[in-house]
Amino acid sequence: MSNDDDDYPDPSPEELGIGALLDEGPEPFLDLLASPPDEMEELLPLMPQRTAAPQTWVVTVADAKFHWYDLVAGFPEVPDIRDPVGRHLRRMQFDLEATSEKRLIYFAVNRPRVRFDTARSTSWAFFSLKLTVPLLVGPEEKKESLTIELEVPFAATLKKPSVAMTDRFITLNWGGLVEALSIHDVLQRYENNLNYATEVQYVGQTKDPRGRLARARLMPVQRVHQKFGEDNDMLLLIQRMNVEVMSADGDPAELEVNQNPVAADVLLKDRIDVIECALIRYFEGPEMHGRTDKEADVRRQRVAEVALTNNLESFRIDLRLEESGKYHDLYSRHAGTSRNHILDCTIVNGNVQITRVPDKTARS
């Protein structure tokens, strides 16, 4: 395990602007460890009933959504919900806060910095709802533009909206409805010629009773933000995974005895823990740059435990989305750019061995 100084230097919490706020709880990977026996005693009757037959899993993405992390990373004041942008920010906060109760996968990702150019004006095409919006791209603030074709919302009372811009948001006032879109909402929603892929910097799991991810109080994520934030925008790609279990005994999660919340969560935790470990290894590399030896050991123990208790022989992770544009082209320092990341995984001594399915095979 390498702790190369070039990989995520460790600024102090004070340098990160969060100080003692990060002393609220242990590292999130410690959730992988088993609870002490005395804590589990009263739950033992509710623990899942396992099956004996070997299992293979097929993991797909049920849904995925980007959240612009920079908008919460600076500990902003509570948004004014009377303002369209404030309502947009508050909805994002609610969405992020809700993830802390769920076992979801997130990627902390970077994209080149893009802003609306408030020094220039928007313009309309004749006889259409094609709106050209000026942009500033990259740290050098290269002037670009983007033409988007709007559709009149059902609640609109105007045929053409009035437009207002800040560097990060555009608001469209349709009379009976006001839409607020961030620059990254626009880039995802509308076709454009900005050919930038999304770089995965860190992989994690959202489940956290302290809700630190939504409040920008999770040290590993803040460290990534500190390292790459000057020239890049940082977003969270949050994914809900679907796991299909193939086994002669069927899926234990479907057994009637395992329908209680404790059993269901234990089985789901097994699956998401292993998926998280596999995606860390794939996107962050076998060295898991920036992570400690202790974390690597805990993850190996957890993967070995899940493989043993579930008779897990192999699994496939398919990150493709049915409706996705080039904004969903993902890469990292260890994984090439693609919209079709499909990984065949086996487990050897607690280590996930990964073979990437070639893109041509993935599309067939």
Disulfide bonds with the S-S distance in Angstrom:
none
